[in-house]
Amino acid sequence: MPPSSDVLRKAREIVENSGAISQERFNRVVLGETTFRAHAKTYLQWVQTRDREPIKDASSIEAALNKWILPEIGDLPLADVHNITVKPLVDKMRKSLAARTVNKYVEYIGQIVASLKNGRTGEPIHRRKWDRSVMDLPIVNPKRQRRPALRLDAINTLVSGSTGEEQALYVLLAAAATRISEALALETKHFANDGRTIEVSQQVDRDMPRIVRYLKTDAGTREVDLSTEVAEYLRAFTRARVACCSRPETARRICTTILSDVG
């Protein structure tokens, strides 16, 4: 004879009151109370090795984690990372970082929390409804974002005070508006239309002197048109290869000089 509905109800109440099927017990027994720090490491490995849209360079995420995020919430169980526990970190970052950067770092946190999936359904185990108001995230105002740029007099000083391959690099950076990592990776094959068009499709790795065949973003691949005067000036430097690509020490020195003149 099957148990009555009253018996089943009483049994269910006993189990629920014991905490045997609570979320806390699930986290402790099934997930082993995975910390945010431990899962962040797993996440970084996954995003760089997954087949679908892998992240080619996760150094910016690692930097944000190591300097800001992990010292504040790294030891929290992943289940305890939510609007309220992230807010103190937001308050701390607001004092030193731009609004866009703070928002981006919080996006990283959300992605890491959501990446822990149920093996049976593939759905996130920790579902979060991130609330910008609760965390008091700063509002990003595009008009107030800092966009560093060299002044004309600074460019003229750099060009007139240099010679050879260094001068050619300054001219190229100013005329083509490329990142220095992109300019240093240019090869003869990237110059077309008698030197008046440059194909930007690769860059120099920031961690070691090598060329990698991807850019900071997928949308960064582009063609840049140069004026006839600039094309003529650069033509002598593109007959074999861009000479400065073989000089990583020169690249570092030039990069330091450029950054010091940004204003």
C-alpha positions as CSV (number, residue, x, y, z in Angstrom):
1,M,0.0,0.0,0.0
2,P,1.6,3.4,-1.1
3,P,2.1,6.0,1.6
4,S,-0.6,8.6,2.1
5,S,-0.2,12.2,0.9
6,D,0.1,13.3,4.5
7,V,3.0,10.9,5.1
8,L,4.7,12.1,1.9
9,R,4.3,15.7,2.9
10,K,5.7,15.1,6.3
11,A,8.7,13.3,4.9
12,R,9.4,16.1,2.5
13,E,9.2,18.6,5.3
14,I,11.7,16.6,7.3
15,V,14.1,16.4,4.4
16,E,13.8,20.1,3.6
17,N,14.3,21.1,7.3
18,S,17.4,19.0,7.6
19,G,19.0,20.9,4.8
20,A,19.8,17.8,2.8
21,I,18.6,19.3,-0.4
22,S,19.5,22.9,0.2
23,Q,21.6,25.0,-2.2
24,E,24.2,25.4,0.5
25,R,24.6,21.6,0.8
26,F,24.7,21.3,-3.0
27,N,27.5,23.7,-3.2
28,R,29.4,22.1,-0.3
29,V,29.0,18.4,-1.4
30,V,28.7,18.6,-5.2
31,L,30.9,21.6,-6.0
32,G,33.3,21.3,-3.1
33,E,32.7,25.0,-2.3
34,T,34.7,26.1,-5.3
35,T,36.3,29.5,-4.7
36,F,36.2,32.3,-7.1
37,R,40.0,32.2,-7.4
38,A,40.1,28.5,-8.2
39,H,37.3,28.8,-10.8
40,A,38.9,31.9,-12.4
41,K,42.0,29.8,-13.1
42,T,39.8,27.2,-14.8
43,Y,37.9,29.8,-16.7
44,L,41.1,31.4,-18.1
45,Q,42.3,28.0,-19.4
46,W,38.9,27.3,-20.9
47,V,38.5,30.6,-22.8
48,Q,41.9,30.3,-24.4
49,T,41.5,26.6,-25.5
50,R,37.8,26.4,-26.4
51,D,36.9,25.7,-30.1
52,R,34.3,28.4,-30.3
53,E,35.7,32.0,-30.4
54,P,38.8,31.4,-28.1
55,I,40.3,34.4,-26.6
56,K,43.8,34.8,-28.2
57,D,45.2,37.1,-25.5
58,A,43.8,36.9,-22.0
59,S,46.5,39.1,-20.5
60,S,44.2,42.0,-19.8
61,I,41.8,39.7,-17.9
62,E,44.6,38.2,-15.9
63,A,45.9,41.6,-15.0
64,A,42.5,42.7,-13.8
65,L,42.1,39.6,-11.8
66,N,45.5,39.7,-10.2
67,K,45.5,43.4,-9.3
68,W,41.9,44.1,-8.4
69,I,39.5,41.2,-8.4
70,L,41.2,38.3,-6.7
71,P,42.6,40.3,-3.7
72,E,39.1,41.4,-2.9
73,I,36.8,38.4,-3.7
74,G,39.2,35.6,-4.7
75,D,38.7,33.5,-1.6
76,L,34.9,33.7,-1.6
77,P,33.0,30.6,-2.5
78,L,31.7,31.0,-6.1
79,A,28.2,30.7,-4.8
80,D,28.7,33.8,-2.6
81,V,29.8,36.1,-5.5
82,H,26.8,38.4,-6.2
83,N,25.7,42.0,-6.2
84,I,26.3,42.6,-2.5
85,T,29.7,41.0,-2.2
86,V,31.0,42.6,-5.4
87,K,29.9,46.1,-4.4
88,P,32.9,46.8,-2.0
89,L,35.2,46.0,-4.9
90,V,33.3,48.4,-7.1
91,D,33.6,51.1,-4.5
92,K,37.3,50.5,-4.3
93,M,37.8,50.5,-8.1
94,R,35.8,53.7,-8.6
95,K,38.4,55.7,-6.7
96,S,41.2,54.8,-9.1
97,L,39.8,53.5,-12.4
98,A,37.8,55.0,-15.2
99,A,34.1,54.1,-15.4
100,R,34.5,52.0,-18.5
101,T,37.2,50.0,-16.8
102,V,35.2,49.3,-13.7
103,N,32.3,48.1,-15.8
104,K,34.6,45.9,-17.8
105,Y,36.1,44.3,-14.7
106,V,32.6,43.5,-13.3
107,E,31.8,41.9,-16.7
108,Y,34.7,39.6,-16.2
109,I,33.4,38.6,-12.8
110,G,29.9,37.8,-14.3
111,Q,31.5,35.7,-17.0
112,I,33.5,33.7,-14.6
113,V,30.5,33.0,-12.3
114,A,28.3,32.0,-15.2
115,S,31.0,29.7,-16.7
116,L,30.4,27.0,-14.1
117,K,27.8,24.9,-15.8
118,N,25.6,22.0,-14.9
119,G,27.1,18.9,-16.6
120,R,23.7,17.5,-17.4
121,T,21.9,20.6,-18.8
122,G,24.8,22.8,-19.8
123,E,23.1,25.7,-17.9
124,P,24.9,28.0,-15.4
125,I,24.8,26.6,-11.8
126,H,24.9,30.1,-10.2
127,R,22.3,32.2,-12.0
128,R,22.8,35.8,-11.3
129,K,20.8,38.9,-12.1
130,W,23.5,41.5,-11.9
131,D,22.1,44.9,-10.8
132,R,24.1,48.0,-11.7
133,S,22.2,50.1,-9.2
134,V,22.8,47.7,-6.3
135,M,26.5,47.6,-7.1
136,D,26.5,51.3,-7.8
137,L,28.4,50.9,-11.0
138,P,29.6,54.2,-12.5
139,I,27.8,55.3,-15.6
140,V,30.0,55.3,-18.8
141,N,29.8,58.6,-20.6
142,P,31.5,58.3,-24.0
143,K,32.0,62.0,-24.1
144,R,34.1,61.9,-21.0
145,Q,36.2,58.9,-21.9
146,R,39.9,59.6,-22.1
147,R,41.3,59.2,-25.6
148,P,45.0,59.9,-25.5
149,A,46.4,61.5,-28.7
150,L,49.7,63.1,-29.7
151,R,49.8,66.8,-30.3
152,L,51.0,68.1,-33.6
153,D,54.0,69.7,-32.1
154,A,55.0,66.5,-30.4
155,I,54.8,64.6,-33.7
156,N,56.9,67.2,-35.4
157,T,59.5,67.0,-32.7
158,L,59.6,63.2,-32.9
159,V,60.0,63.2,-36.7
160,S,62.5,66.1,-36.9
161,G,64.6,64.7,-34.0
162,S,65.1,61.2,-35.5
163,T,66.5,59.6,-38.5
164,G,66.4,56.4,-40.6
165,E,64.1,53.6,-39.5
166,E,63.1,55.3,-36.3
167,Q,61.9,58.4,-38.2
168,A,60.1,56.2,-40.7
169,L,58.2,54.5,-37.8
170,Y,57.1,57.9,-36.4
171,V,55.9,58.9,-39.8
172,L,54.0,55.6,-40.3
173,L,52.4,55.8,-36.8
174,A,51.2,59.4,-37.4
175,A,50.0,58.9,-41.0
176,A,48.3,55.5,-40.6
177,A,47.0,55.8,-37.0
178,T,48.0,52.3,-36.1
179,R,49.0,50.9,-32.8
180,I,52.7,50.5,-32.3
181,S,52.3,46.7,-32.0
182,E,50.6,46.8,-35.5
183,A,53.2,49.0,-37.1
184,L,56.1,46.9,-35.9
185,A,54.6,43.8,-37.4
186,L,54.2,45.2,-40.9
187,E,56.0,43.4,-43.7
188,T,56.5,44.1,-47.4
189,K,53.6,42.0,-48.4
190,H,51.2,44.3,-46.4
191,F,51.9,47.2,-48.7
192,A,49.8,47.4,-51.8
193,N,48.8,49.9,-54.5
194,D,52.3,51.2,-54.9
195,G,52.7,51.6,-51.1
196,R,49.5,53.8,-50.8
197,T,47.5,51.1,-49.0
198,I,48.5,49.1,-45.9
199,E,46.8,45.9,-44.8
200,V,46.8,45.7,-41.0
201,S,46.3,42.1,-39.9
202,Q,48.9,41.1,-37.4
203,Q,50.9,42.6,-34.5
204,V,53.9,42.1,-32.3
205,D,53.3,40.1,-29.1
206,R,53.6,42.3,-26.1
207,D,55.3,39.6,-24.0
208,M,58.0,38.4,-26.4
209,P,59.6,39.6,-29.6
210,R,57.4,37.6,-32.1
211,I,54.7,38.4,-34.6
212,V,51.3,36.9,-34.0
213,R,48.7,36.8,-36.7
214,Y,45.8,38.4,-34.9
215,L,44.9,41.9,-33.6
216,K,43.5,43.2,-30.4
217,T,40.0,42.7,-31.7
218,D,38.6,40.8,-34.7
219,A,37.3,44.1,-36.1
220,G,40.8,45.5,-36.1
221,T,41.7,43.9,-39.4
222,R,41.6,46.7,-41.9
223,E,43.1,48.5,-44.9
224,V,44.6,52.0,-44.4
225,D,45.1,54.5,-47.2
226,L,48.2,56.7,-47.1
227,S,48.8,60.0,-48.9
228,T,51.0,59.9,-52.0
229,E,53.7,61.8,-50.1
230,V,53.8,59.4,-47.2
231,A,53.8,56.4,-49.5
232,E,56.8,57.8,-51.4
233,Y,58.6,58.4,-48.2
234,L,58.0,54.9,-46.9
235,R,58.7,53.1,-50.1
236,A,62.4,52.9,-49.5
237,F,61.7,51.2,-46.2
238,T,59.4,48.5,-47.6
239,R,61.5,47.0,-50.4
240,A,62.7,44.2,-48.2
241,R,60.9,44.4,-44.9
242,V,60.1,47.1,-42.3
243,A,63.6,47.3,-40.7
244,C,62.5,48.2,-37.2
245,C,60.6,44.9,-36.8
246,S,64.0,43.2,-36.3
247,R,65.0,45.6,-33.5
248,P,62.8,44.8,-30.3
249,E,65.1,47.1,-28.2
250,T,64.4,50.0,-30.6
251,A,60.7,49.2,-30.4
252,R,60.6,49.4,-26.7
253,R,62.5,52.7,-26.6
254,I,60.3,54.2,-29.3
255,C,57.2,53.0,-27.5
256,T,58.3,54.6,-24.2
257,T,59.0,57.9,-26.0
258,I,55.6,57.9,-27.7
259,L,53.7,57.2,-24.4
260,S,55.6,59.9,-22.6
261,D,54.4,62.5,-25.1
262,V,50.7,61.5,-25.0
263,G,48.7,64.4,-23.8
